Amino acid sequence: MPDNDFRKSLPENRLEKQFKDSKPLYTESEAVIEANRCLNCYDAPCISACPTGIDIPAFIKKIASGNIRGSAKVIFEANMLGASTARVCPVDELCVGACVYNDFNHSPIQIGRLQQYAVEKAKAEEKTGKKLFFPTDQNREKNVAFIGAGPASLACAAYLALEGVKAVIFNKDDLPGGLNTTAVAPYKFQTEDTLNEVEWILNHGVELRTGVEIGKDIQFDQLVEDYDAVFIGIGMGKSNCLNLPGGDCSDVFGAIELIQRIKNEGDFQIPKEVKSAVIIGGGNTAIDIARELAMLGVEDVKMVYRRSRNEMSGYEHELAGASHYGVRLVDNAIPVEVICDNGKLKSLRVKLTMSDETFEMPCDWVVEAIGQAKHAVDISPDIEVDNMGRVIVDSVTKQTGNPNVYAGGDCINGGKEVVNAAADGREAAFHMLKSWGIKPSLHGDNYFKSVNRSS
């Protein structure tokens, strides 16, 4: 599929369009007022809390002075996925959570919303025909192949393309963007927003080939032979399954697959007879799908988690947001059986961990949100993985056992944030450039010296 045709596979009548943006774009006045609250801290803790190390006080100060283009450039120099990370990052746990205002019991600076404002406004100006952020008129002989078009690959490809390196992304699905496209909650970031970001990156000289499956349409070994480097950014696989008795009922779903249907499948609707749903799991994906179903009109949505609320991996602020829409948590309860009658789901039987008492939770749907399968070995048996199925890489360079093969994102960390993937991609790109004796133009000598010191 040619680069600009991938939007054709995105249906217009998607259920995700029913969701309103939970954090709409600031007006100019709102942004300037919020930016002027920033204390411009020395050795700012918000920078340390950002996996990509954006100079947050610097970009906020430029918003306050009206230099929107300069603000966005500070962001993109550290994070080419500044648009999506502004929206999907758990800022309450990262930069906003580290803001010094928290120590004074004052409202912290809304860093994510200011980042969103700077990036969106600057990109809109760029579209009107003003000067591009990053001209890419260099032409080097190096080329890099990317497996998967998720955040890690996109970030890495973007930084390489800016230096004239030919970056070619191979993606099995028709829609690029990885989990930003298929699994991010639509009240945070919708598929069209993701594709806008992908197109912006492609406009910097990155080539995208969709509908290409490694091992079927092209072999991994061929990529290693034909390209100077290969980057693996395949994320993770399908939702894990508990294989409960009765779990093969048609009303039992995997969370990732259900979110993808809500986001990207035309004509998909929640049947009117679905009045109740039970979500199994305690992570952020479980919270996301629970909140989505509640927002879409499912009257009774419960989450079942096998440990206590304090032990959940999902963020407390996300659970509070879901609770606002009526989602309830049943903790210290283990699912043991799906109860069906003639193929129709009736209830989920659970056992309390504190007493071994069992009881049934009547429901119309059960959704399993217990993590995703790792599928790095599907790429090549030569890719070394740990006992958790994660690709083993050097923590600094992101190189695998083969020095010309790199990896980043969920396939190496088991499932973290988009911003972690963006950081992985950037570091891999700069270390590729370093190995070829190319100094990154965005950071110049200072960054080049820092990567020399770190390796």
BANUSE-782506 format. One record per residue (C-alpha): residue in three letters; x, y, z. Coordinates in steps of 0.2 Angstrom, whole numbers, plus 5000, padded with zeros to 4 digits. Layout:
BEGIN
ALAXYZ/...
***
This chain:
BEGIN
MET500050005000/PRO500850174995/ASP501250295009/ASN499750405008/ASP498450275006/PHE498350205024/ARG496950325029/LYS495850235016/SER495750085028/LEU495050185042/PRO493150185042/GLU492250345045/ASN490850265056/ARG491950215071/LEU491250205088/GLU492750305095/LYS492050465087/GLN490750465101/PHE492050515114/LYS492450695118/ASP494250745121/SER494550735140/LYS495850875139/PRO495350995124/LEU496651115117/TYR497051265127/THR496551435120/GLU498051555118/SER497451645134/GLU497351485144/ALA499051435138/VAL499951595142/ILE499151605159/GLU499651435164/ALA501451455156/ASN501751605167/ARG501451505183/CYS502951405179/LEU504351445192/ASN505751395179/CYS506551295192/TYR508451265192/ASP508851085190/ALA506951065187/PRO506250895194/CYS505050885179/ILE506450865167/SER507150715177/ALA505450635178/CYS505250645158/PRO505950485150/THR506450585135/GLY507150725145/ILE506250875137/ASP506851045144/ILE505151075151/PRO505451245158/ALA506251305142/PHE504751265131/ILE503551335144/LYS504551495145/LYS504451515126/ILE502551495127/ALA502451635139/SER503451745128/GLY502351705112/ASN503751595104/ILE502651445099/ARG503851385086/GLY505351395097/SER504351305111/ALA503851165099/LYS505651145093/VAL506251115110/ILE505050975112/PHE505350895096/GLU507250895098/ALA507050785113/ASN505450695108/MET504850685090/LEU503250605096/GLY502850765106/ALA501050765099/SER500450595105/THR501450595122/ALA500750755127/ARG499050675126/VAL499350495132/CYS500750515144/PRO500350475163/VAL500950655167/ASP500250645185/GLU501450505188/LEU502950585178/CYS503250775175/VAL501650845183/GLY501850725197/ALA503650795200/CYS503150985199/VAL503751075214/TYR502051155216/ASN501450985223/ASP502551015238/PHE501651175242/ASN499951095240/HIS499651205225/SER498951145208/PRO500451085198/ILE500851155181/GLN499851065167/ILE501351015157/GLY500550895146/ARG499251025140/LEU500551155137/GLN501551035127/GLN499950985117/TYR499651175114/ALA501451215108/VAL501551065096/GLU499751075089/LYS499951265086/ALA501651255079/LYS501251115067/ALA499651215061/GLU500751365057/GLU501951245048/LYS500551185037/THR500151355031/GLY501751365022/LYS502951435034/LYS504751365036/LEU504851185041/PHE505451145058/PHE506851025052/PRO507351035033/THR508050865027/ASP509050905012/GLN510550795017/ASN510850635007/ARG511850495015/GLU512150325009/LYS511550235025/ASN509950145026/VAL508950075040/ALA507449955040/PHE506149955053/ILE504949815058/GLY503349885065/ALA502650065063/GLY502450095082/PRO503050235092/ALA504850175095/SER505150145076/LEU504350305071/ALA505450405083/CYS507050315078/ALA506650335059/ALA506250525061/TYR507950565069/LEU508850465056/ALA507850545042/LEU508350715048/GLU510150665045/GLY509850605027/VAL509850415032/LYS508550325022/ALA507250255034/VAL506050115028/ILE504650055040/PHE503849885036/ASN502149865045/LYS501049715044/ASP499449805047/ASP498749935035/LEU498650065049/PRO500250125056/GLY500550195074/GLY500550035084/LEU499650045101/ASN499350235098/THR498150175084/THR497450025091/ALA497450035110/VAL497550205117/ALA495850255125/PRO494950365113/TYR494450495126/LYS496350535126/PHE496950515108/GLN495950455093/THR496650365078/GLU496550515066/ASP497650605078/THR498850465078/LEU498850465059/ASN499150655058/GLU500750625068/VAL501250485057/GLU501050585042/TRP502050725049/ILE503550605053/LEU503350535035/ASN503450705028/HIS505250715035/GLY505850585022/VAL505350425031/GLU504650285019/LEU503150175025/ARG502650005018/THR501049935025/GLY500349765023/VAL502149685024/GLU502349545036/ILE504049495041/GLY504349305038/LYS502949295026/ASP503149445013/ILE504949475017/GLN506249385027/PHE507149455042/ASP508849385036/GLN508549485020/LEU508349645029/VAL509949615039/GLU510849585023/ASP510049735013/TYR510149865026/ASP511549945036/ALA510449925052/VAL508749845057/PHE507649915071/ILE506349795079/GLY504849895086/ILE503549765085/GLY502749795102/MET501849655110/GLY500549525103/LYS498749485107/SER497849495124/ASN498349355136/CYS496949235140/LEU496549145157/ASN495848995148/LEU494448985161/PRO493148855160/GLY491748925149/GLY492949055143/ASP492649005125/CYS490949095126/SER490649225112/ASP490349365125/VAL492149345132/PHE493349475124/GLY495249515125/ALA495449695131/ILE496649755117/GLU495549675103/LEU493949755110/ILE494749925111/GLN495449905094/ARG493649875088/ILE492950025096/LYS494350135089/ASN494550065071/GLU493149955066/GLY491650025056/ASP489949985061/PHE490449905078/GLN489249945091/ILE488849895109/PRO487249785108/LYS485849875117/GLU485549715128/VAL487349725135/LYS486949815152/SER488349745162/ALA490149695160/VAL491549625171/ILE493349675167/ILE494649555173/GLY496349645178/GLY497049785188/GLY498149875175/ASN497950035165/THR497149935150/ALA495849865162/ILE495450035168/ASP495350105150/ILE494149975144/ALA493149985159/ARG492950175158/GLU492650165139/LEU491150045141/ALA490450145155/MET490550305144/LEU489750205130/GLY488250175141/VAL488550005149/GLU487550035165/ASP488549915177/VAL490449895174/LYS491449815187/MET493349775188/VAL493949615196/TYR495749605203/ARG496549465212/ARG497549575224/SER497149735234/ARG496849905227/ASN498549965233/GLU499449825223/MET498649865207/SER499849915193/GLY498550035186/TYR498750215191/GLU497650285205/HIS497150445195/GLU496550335181/LEU495550225192/ALA494750385200/GLY494350445182/ALA493450275179/SER492550285195/HIS491850455190/TYR490850355176/GLY490250225188/VAL491550095187/ARG491749985203/LEU493149885209/VAL493049715217/ASP494749675223/ASN495549515231/ALA494449415220/ILE495049275208/PRO493949225193/VAL493749045192/GLU492349005179/VAL491349085165/ILE489549035167/CYS488649005151/ASP486948945146/ASN486748875128/GLY488148985123/LYS487549135131/LEU488549225145/LYS487649225162/SER488949265175/LEU490749265181/ARG491149155196/VAL492449225207/LYS493349165223/LEU493749285237/THR495649275242/MET495249315260/SER493949185263/ASP493949065249/GLU492049105247/THR491449095229/PHE490049195222/GLU489349235204/MET489349405196/PRO487949415183/CYS488549505167/ASP488249515149/TRP490149535144/VAL491749475151/VAL493349565146/GLU495049495150/ALA496449625153/ILE497849525160/GLY499249585148/GLN499849535131/ALA500849395123/LYS502649435118/HIS503049385100/ALA504849435097/VAL505349255092/ASP504049265078/ILE505349385069/SER506849265070/PRO507449125081/ASP509049215082/ILE508349365092/GLU508849335110/VAL507449355123/ASP507349345142/ASN506249225152/MET504849355150/GLY504949355131/ARG505749525130/VAL507049565117/ILE508749575126/VAL509649735121/ASP511049845128/SER510249965140/VAL511150115132/THR511350085114/LYS509749975111/GLN510849845101/THR510349665102/GLY511749525101/ASN511949575083/PRO512749745083/ASN511749795067/VAL510049745075/TYR509249865087/ALA507549855096/GLY506549965107/GLY504749995115/ASP503649865122/CYS504549725114/ILE506049755126/ASN505249825141/GLY503649715142/GLY502449855141/LYS502750035147/GLU502250205141/VAL502350285123/VAL503650405130/ASN504750265134/ALA504650195117/ALA505050365110/ALA506550375121/ASP507150205115/GLY506950255097/ARG507950415099/GLU509350335108/ALA509450195095/ALA509550325082/PHE510850425090/HIS511950275093/MET511750215075/LEU512350395069/LYS513750385082/SER514350215075/TRP514450295057/GLY515350455063/ILE513850565060/LYS513450705073/PRO511550725076/SER511150905070/LEU509750935082/HIS510950915097/GLY512650955089/ASP514250925098/ASN513550925116/TYR512450775113/PHE513750685103/LYS514950705118/SER513650645130/VAL513250485120/ASN515150455119/ARG515250465138/SER513750355141/SER514350205130/
***
